[in-house]
């Protein structure tokens, strides 16, 4: 029993670490602070790396710059170790060894390794210091993780992935043209200037510089036929190079149009989405979607598992730490149910007031409170503070209802509220017990 408890605590601790090192997870102040520290460390490291290339900077503050580099590189090494420890959370379907291997061999895994390993390698292999210094350039690629904060940057990668077949086709056409024109120009100019167009590779250099730019002037045709051919290739180059540019531009237009259409459809149909993080004790964990028994009108729109986005199917199984996005249509019957989010600003009349003393309707419930990124279970003695985010559930009825219908509706609502409290409170206790300290519940 004690061994099982230790294992459970370790799993919870590792999941906590995973949320901390994952970029863009701001459900906790510690997670947000770690993202800020990571970004600052990377910026300072790049600044020190650039500054150390200037002789004046080395003479005036070389010691401070080297100290900044040493501290930030050590932080990168610790970050890499933490990501190795939490690799299982990133790939929950795989075993521990497979999850670690997938991270180590991934793009970000290689970048994370190269961000600190070349710094320490010269201590063991002094002769390769120049080569190891070259690999330090890989640190700049860690900036790509900032994409988690900006949807506009994510659009770039999405467009490239969506249009990869068209882009590969255009690159193939460019390569064919470069090889063909280089051979043609070599045949036309080799006899006139053998020292310039000495081989086919010289033609490839000329074709590349001519197709992508206006040429560098180091190699150019001198024969009339070669000059005419060069003019033709220049015109073709403008059109061929414009192909991938047009593909990417069209991809941006399609992507933004698609996002706008989704947003308009959401407003027109009034579909609401909520995000649920599966805790270790949630009853959905380990079950397939078809076994959940979702009510009519409710769907699981998407499942976020680590860095993977899953399109849910009936046989898709819910795993611990999955982020499940639920969608449901708005109520269309005679009763109007509202669930809204209210943020208490400075000077709000509810600030400093206990929940039991609030002057609100009996048909209104405060179902959840978020304070400093933490989810709190509301109770009568809780005093509201500035910045609290309240999730308020209210239910109104048609004014045309009779007194008896209203009384009956009120009784039904009270019964619903009791059922709501029994079913939801247990789920909250299971899912939030690990996240909310005992002294703050």
C-alpha positions as semicolon CSV with decimal commas, in nm:
position;residue;x (nm);y (nm);z (nm)
1;X;0,000;0,000;0,000
2;X;0,278;0,240;0,092
3;X;0,462;0,155;-0,228
4;X;0,150;0,229;-0,433
5;X;0,105;0,564;-0,258
6;X;0,465;0,657;-0,332
7;X;0,418;0,561;-0,696
8;X;0,101;0,772;-0,716
9;X;0,279;1,070;-0,560
10;X;0,565;1,031;-0,806
11;X;0,324;1,024;-1,101
12;X;0,148;1,335;-0,975
13;X;0,482;1,510;-0,916
14;X;0,601;1,422;-1,266
15;X;0,280;1,552;-1,422
16;X;0,327;1,871;-1,221
17;X;0,679;1,903;-1,360
18;X;0,550;1,837;-1,712
19;X;0,300;2,121;-1,688
20;X;0,577;2,346;-1,559
21;X;0,825;2,278;-1,841
22;X;0,556;2,281;-2,112
23;X;0,554;2,617;-2,287
24;X;0,225;2,805;-2,281
25;X;0,065;2,628;-1,981
26;X;-0,032;2,920;-1,756
27;X;-0,276;2,754;-1,517
28;X;-0,037;2,818;-1,230
29;X;0,192;3,103;-1,130
30;X;0,488;2,865;-1,114
31;X;0,426;2,745;-1,470
32;X;0,407;3,100;-1,598
33;X;0,718;3,201;-1,403
34;X;0,914;2,909;-1,549
35;X;0,819;3,018;-1,902
36;X;0,935;3,373;-1,825
37;X;1,263;3,249;-1,675
38;X;1,324;3,022;-1,977
39;X;1,267;3,307;-2,220
40;X;1,485;3,550;-2,023
41;X;1,763;3,292;-1,995
42;X;1,756;3,230;-2,370
43;X;1,761;3,602;-2,454
44;X;2,047;3,667;-2,211
45;X;2,242;3,372;-2,350
46;X;2,205;3,492;-2,708
47;X;2,301;3,845;-2,602
48;X;2,615;3,718;-2,427
49;X;2,705;3,497;-2,724
50;X;2,684;3,792;-2,965
51;X;2,859;4,033;-2,730
52;X;3,155;3,798;-2,682
53;X;3,234;3,833;-3,053
54;X;3,326;4,202;-2,998
55;X;3,677;4,271;-2,867
56;X;3,571;4,587;-2,685
57;X;3,290;4,402;-2,503
58;X;3,528;4,124;-2,402
59;X;3,777;4,374;-2,259
60;X;3,520;4,578;-2,066
61;X;3,280;4,311;-1,937
62;X;3,408;3,976;-2,058
63;X;3,384;3,819;-1,712
64;X;3,019;3,915;-1,669
65;X;2,928;3,792;-2,016
66;X;3,101;3,458;-1,959
67;X;2,924;3,427;-1,623
68;X;2,585;3,490;-1,789
69;X;2,664;3,227;-2,051
70;X;2,770;2,973;-1,787
71;X;2,456;3,023;-1,574
72;X;2,213;3,014;-1,867
73;X;2,376;2,706;-2,018
74;X;2,349;2,531;-1,683
75;X;1,978;2,623;-1,680
76;X;1,943;2,466;-2,028
77;X;2,103;2,147;-1,897
78;X;1,861;2,132;-1,602
79;X;1,569;2,198;-1,837
80;X;1,682;1,908;-2,058
81;X;1,697;1,672;-1,760
82;X;1,346;1,778;-1,652
83;X;1,214;1,710;-2,000
84;X;1,374;1,366;-1,997
85;X;1,201;1,292;-1,667
86;X;0,862;1,407;-1,800
87;X;0,892;1,244;-2,144
88;X;0,642;0,978;-2,036
89;X;0,379;1,250;-1,979
90;X;0,441;1,379;-2,330
91;X;0,391;1,032;-2,481
92;X;0,160;0,850;-2,238
93;X;0,089;0,563;-2,480
94;X;0,454;0,461;-2,497
95;X;0,671;0,294;-2,240
96;X;0,923;0,492;-2,037
97;X;1,218;0,403;-2,262
98;X;1,027;0,466;-2,587
99;X;0,895;0,801;-2,461
100;X;1,247;0,915;-2,369
101;X;1,381;0,801;-2,706
102;X;1,105;0,986;-2,893
103;X;1,189;1,307;-2,711
104;X;1,567;1,271;-2,751
105;X;1,533;1,211;-3,127
106;X;1,269;1,480;-3,182
107;X;1,352;1,823;-3,328
108;X;1,318;2,002;-2,996
109;X;1,503;1,724;-2,816
110;X;1,806;1,765;-3,042
111;X;1,792;2,145;-3,008
112;X;1,769;2,119;-2,629
113;X;2,071;1,887;-2,623
114;X;2,279;2,108;-2,850
115;X;2,190;2,415;-2,642
116;X;2,417;2,304;-2,358
117;X;2,630;2,002;-2,460
118;X;2,876;2,186;-2,693
119;X;2,954;2,428;-2,408
120;X;3,088;2,146;-2,188
121;X;3,246;1,929;-2,459
122;X;3,571;2,136;-2,490
123;X;3,649;2,047;-2,128
124;X;3,677;1,682;-2,238
125;X;3,793;1,732;-2,598
126;X;3,995;2,058;-2,617
127;X;4,100;2,005;-2,979
128;X;3,740;2,021;-3,102
129;X;3,659;2,355;-2,937
130;X;3,607;2,533;-3,270
131;X;3,365;2,267;-3,396
132;X;3,172;2,260;-3,068
133;X;3,144;2,638;-3,075
134;X;2,976;2,611;-3,414
135;X;2,699;2,390;-3,271
136;X;2,608;2,657;-3,016
137;X;2,416;2,829;-3,293
138;X;2,144;2,566;-3,233
139;X;2,036;2,759;-2,921
140;X;1,863;3,019;-3,134
141;X;1,616;2,755;-3,254
142;X;1,478;2,735;-2,900
143;X;1,301;3,061;-2,987
144;X;1,054;2,855;-3,190
145;X;0,892;2,750;-2,863
146;X;0,751;3,103;-2,833
147;X;0,502;2,989;-3,100
148;X;0,293;2,847;-2,816
149;X;0,199;3,203;-2,717
150;X;0,117;3,344;-3,061
151;X;-0,143;3,191;-3,291
152;X;-0,020;3,408;-3,580
153;X;0,320;3,235;-3,566
154;X;0,154;2,894;-3,555
155;X;-0,028;2,978;-3,878
156;X;0,307;2,978;-4,060
157;X;0,386;2,619;-3,966
158;X;0,027;2,512;-4,035
159;X;0,037;2,662;-4,384
160;X;0,369;2,493;-4,465
161;X;0,238;2,156;-4,343
162;X;-0,089;2,191;-4,536
163;X;0,088;2,296;-4,857
164;X;0,391;2,068;-4,830
165;X;0,298;1,864;-5,139
166;X;0,265;2,176;-5,358
167;X;0,584;2,322;-5,213
168;X;0,776;2,000;-5,278
169;X;0,647;2,002;-5,636
170;X;0,767;2,358;-5,691
171;X;1,109;2,274;-5,541
172;X;1,130;1,975;-5,774
173;X;1,059;2,199;-6,074
174;X;1,329;2,441;-5,959
175;X;1,587;2,164;-5,924
176;X;1,507;2,031;-6,272
177;X;1,542;2,380;-6,421
178;X;1,874;2,441;-6,241
179;X;2,026;2,117;-6,366
180;X;1,893;2,165;-6,721
181;X;2,005;2,528;-6,756
182;X;2,347;2,456;-6,605
183;X;2,416;2,187;-6,864
184;X;2,291;2,407;-7,146
185;X;2,501;2,706;-7,039
186;X;2,806;2,485;-6,992
187;X;2,767;2,362;-7,350
188;X;2,728;2,717;-7,484
189;X;3,005;2,891;-7,289
190;X;3,270;2,629;-7,218
191;X;3,458;2,681;-7,543
192;X;3,448;3,063;-7,515
193;X;3,561;3,080;-7,149
194;X;3,682;2,739;-7,028
195;X;3,837;2,886;-6,713
196;X;3,496;3,023;-6,602
197;X;3,257;2,746;-6,712
198;X;3,511;2,475;-6,639
199;X;3,258;2,208;-6,545
200;X;2,887;2,146;-6,495
201;X;2,904;2,268;-6,135
202;X;3,001;2,614;-6,259
203;X;2,681;2,611;-6,463
204;X;2,481;2,510;-6,154
205;X;2,623;2,807;-5,962
206;X;2,533;3,042;-6,248
207;X;2,184;2,893;-6,287
208;X;2,111;2,919;-5,914
209;X;2,225;3,281;-5,885
210;X;2,041;3,372;-6,204
211;X;1,712;3,201;-6,113
212;X;1,690;3,331;-5,757
213;X;1,859;3,670;-5,799
214;X;1,997;3,885;-6,081
215;X;2,335;3,710;-6,053
216;X;2,653;3,803;-5,870
217;X;2,858;3,900;-6,176
218;X;3,138;3,653;-6,109
219;X;3,013;3,416;-6,381
220;X;2,823;3,540;-6,684
221;X;2,785;3,445;-7,053
222;X;2,988;3,628;-7,318
223;X;2,870;3,460;-7,638
224;X;2,561;3,603;-7,811
225;X;2,376;3,271;-7,790
226;X;2,467;3,235;-7,423
227;X;2,345;3,588;-7,349
228;X;2,012;3,524;-7,523
229;X;1,976;3,201;-7,326
230;X;2,055;3,392;-7,007
231;X;1,775;3,640;-7,077
232;X;1,527;3,357;-7,130
233;X;1,635;3,187;-6,807
234;X;1,598;3,514;-6,615
235;X;1,237;3,553;-6,731
236;X;1,163;3,188;-6,648
237;X;1,327;3,228;-6,308
238;X;1,092;3,510;-6,209
239;X;0,790;3,293;-6,283
240;X;0,926;2,974;-6,128
241;X;1,040;3,141;-5,804
242;X;0,698;3,305;-5,777
243;X;0,530;2,962;-5,757
244;X;0,618;2,879;-5,392
245;X;0,552;3,241;-5,296
246;X;0,203;3,221;-5,444
247;X;0,141;2,884;-5,276
248;X;0,230;3,020;-4,932
249;X;0,030;3,340;-4,989
250;X;-0,276;3,141;-5,097
251;X;-0,229;2,915;-4,794
252;X;-0,235;3,214;-4,560
253;X;-0,557;3,341;-4,717
254;X;-0,719;2,996;-4,693
255;X;-0,610;2,949;-4,331
256;X;-0,740;3,285;-4,211
257;X;-1,061;3,238;-4,411
258;X;-1,109;2,897;-4,249
259;X;-1,048;3,036;-3,899
260;X;-1,290;3,321;-3,964
261;X;-1,553;3,078;-4,097
262;X;-1,518;2,865;-3,785
263;X;-1,555;3,172;-3,566
264;X;-1,862;3,293;-3,755
265;X;-2,017;2,946;-3,741
266;X;-1,959;2,934;-3,368
267;X;-2,141;3,263;-3,320
268;X;-2,427;3,175;-3,552
269;X;-2,496;2,832;-3,406
270;X;-2,411;2,942;-3,052
271;X;-2,199;2,636;-2,978
272;X;-2,011;2,646;-2,649
273;X;-1,685;2,469;-2,576
274;X;-1,527;2,387;-2,242
275;X;-1,186;2,242;-2,163
276;X;-1,138;1,964;-1,906
277;X;-0,806;1,829;-1,780
278;X;-0,830;1,462;-1,688
279;X;-0,697;1,396;-1,340
280;X;-0,570;1,057;-1,218
281;X;-0,901;0,977;-1,044
282;X;-1,144;1,100;-1,309
283;X;-1,399;0,829;-1,401
284;X;-1,340;0,891;-1,774
285;X;-0,973;0,789;-1,757
286;X;-0,918;0,448;-1,915
287;X;-1,253;0,445;-2,097
288;X;-1,329;0,470;-2,466
289;X;-1,543;0,760;-2,587
290;X;-1,829;0,531;-2,685
291;X;-1,842;0,410;-2,323
292;X;-1,880;0,756;-2,169
293;X;-2,253;0,787;-2,234
294;X;-2,246;1,153;-2,335
295;X;-2,589;1,316;-2,345
296;X;-2,752;1,402;-2,675
297;X;-2,623;1,730;-2,813
298;X;-2,284;1,705;-2,640
299;X;-1,971;1,602;-2,827
300;X;-1,601;1,569;-2,761
301;X;-1,463;1,805;-3,022
302;X;-1,091;1,740;-2,978
303;X;-0,844;1,577;-2,739
304;X;-0,506;1,736;-2,665
305;X;-0,249;1,480;-2,553
306;X;0,091;1,633;-2,491
307;X;0,181;1,800;-2,819
308;X;-0,057;1,580;-3,019
309;X;-0,403;1,687;-3,129
310;X;-0,637;1,390;-3,162
311;X;-0,963;1,380;-3,354
312;X;-1,184;1,170;-3,124
313;X;-1,341;0,847;-3,247
314;X;-1,558;0,594;-3,071
315;X;-1,265;0,369;-2,983
316;X;-1,038;0,655;-2,868
317;X;-0,940;0,597;-2,506
318;X;-0,913;0,880;-2,254
319;X;-0,576;0,897;-2,079
320;X;-0,464;1,074;-1,765
321;X;-0,356;1,435;-1,828
322;X;-0,556;1,450;-2,154
323;X;-0,720;1,785;-2,225
324;X;-1,073;1,707;-2,343
325;X;-1,261;1,982;-2,526
326;X;-1,639;1,937;-2,497
327;X;-1,889;2,111;-2,721
328;X;-2,264;2,149;-2,685
329;X;-2,542;2,353;-2,842
330;X;-2,711;2,624;-2,645
331;X;-3,045;2,552;-2,479
332;X;-3,334;2,586;-2,723
333;X;-3,633;2,512;-2,501
334;X;-3,846;2,756;-2,304
335;X;-3,600;2,780;-2,017
336;X;-3,298;3,006;-2,041
337;X;-2,982;2,878;-1,877
338;X;-2,681;3,105;-1,853
339;X;-2,327;3,024;-1,745
340;X;-2,111;3,332;-1,756
341;X;-1,766;3,440;-1,643
342;X;-1,728;3,751;-1,428
343;X;-1,393;3,906;-1,333
344;X;-1,401;4,125;-1,022
345;X;-1,221;4,449;-1,094
346;X;-1,099;4,707;-0,848
347;X;-1,395;4,876;-0,680
348;X;-1,645;4,601;-0,763
349;X;-1,916;4,590;-0,490
350;X;-1,855;4,218;-0,433
351;X;-1,487;4,263;-0,343
352;X;-1,431;4,200;0,028
353;X;-1,771;4,034;0,071
354;X;-1,821;3,672;0,180
355;X;-2,020;3,451;-0,056
356;X;-2,298;3,397;0,200
357;X;-2,350;3,777;0,222
358;X;-2,387;3,839;-0,152
359;X;-2,719;3,986;-0,257
360;X;-2,792;3,757;-0,553
361;X;-3,095;3,567;-0,675
362;X;-3,176;3,224;-0,537
363;X;-3,171;3,101;-0,896
364;X;-2,806;3,200;-0,928
365;X;-2,515;2,978;-0,826
366;X;-2,143;3,051;-0,814
367;X;-2,011;2,714;-0,929
368;X;-1,638;2,787;-0,947
369;X;-1,385;3,056;-0,860
370;X;-1,038;3,105;-1,008
371;X;-0,788;3,301;-0,799
372;X;-0,430;3,360;-0,916
373;X;-0,465;3,079;-1,169
374;X;-0,586;2,828;-0,908
375;X;-0,933;2,676;-0,910
376;X;-1,118;2,720;-0,579
377;X;-1,433;2,544;-0,460
378;X;-1,674;2,814;-0,341
379;X;-1,809;2,805;0,014
380;X;-2,004;3,050;0,223
381;X;-1,709;3,184;0,424
382;X;-1,493;3,258;0,120
383;X;-1,425;3,632;0,085
384;X;-1,401;3,758;-0,272
385;X;-1,089;3,948;-0,378
386;X;-0,996;4,179;-0,663
387;X;-0,904;3,977;-0,972
388;X;-1,117;3,676;-0,881
389;X;-1,284;3,509;-1,179
390;X;-1,637;3,385;-1,095
391;X;-1,825;3,129;-1,302
392;X;-2,192;3,202;-1,238
393;X;-2,478;2,970;-1,327
394;X;-2,824;3,123;-1,348
395;X;-3,159;2,996;-1,467
396;X;-3,455;3,215;-1,554
397;X;-3,801;3,117;-1,671
398;X;-4,053;3,272;-1,906
399;X;-4,259;3,555;-1,766
400;X;-4,569;3,393;-1,912
401;X;-4,552;3,098;-1,673
402;X;-4,816;3,067;-1,406
403;X;-4,739;3,083;-1,037
404;X;-4,783;2,705;-1,006
405;X;-4,546;2,645;-1,299
406;X;-4,290;2,878;-1,144
407;X;-4,315;2,704;-0,807
408;X;-4,286;2,366;-0,975
409;X;-3,994;2,490;-1,179
410;X;-3,826;2,623;-0,866
411;X;-3,868;2,286;-0,694
412;X;-3,728;2,107;-0,997
413;X;-3,438;2,349;-1,005
414;X;-3,362;2,292;-0,637
415;X;-3,361;1,917;-0,704
416;X;-3,133;1,977;-1,004
417;X;-2,901;2,191;-0,793
418;X;-2,881;1,917;-0,531
419;X;-2,803;1,657;-0,796
420;X;-2,555;1,897;-0,951
421;X;-2,382;1,946;-0,618
422;X;-2,363;1,572;-0,544
423;X;-2,225;1,475;-0,884
424;X;-1,988;1,766;-0,937
425;X;-1,853;1,803;-0,585
426;X;-1,714;1,451;-0,586
427;X;-1,546;1,509;-0,922
428;X;-1,400;1,835;-0,795
429;X;-1,267;1,673;-0,481
430;X;-1,098;1,403;-0,691
431;X;-0,954;1,631;-0,959
432;X;-0,865;1,935;-0,752
433;X;-0,738;1,773;-0,433
434;X;-0,388;1,753;-0,576
435;X;-0,395;2,105;-0,720
436;X;-0,540;2,302;-0,428
437;X;-0,342;2,305;-0,101
438;X;-0,532;2,182;0,199
439;X;-0,499;2,513;0,382
440;X;-0,656;2,703;0,093
441;X;-0,957;2,485;0,020
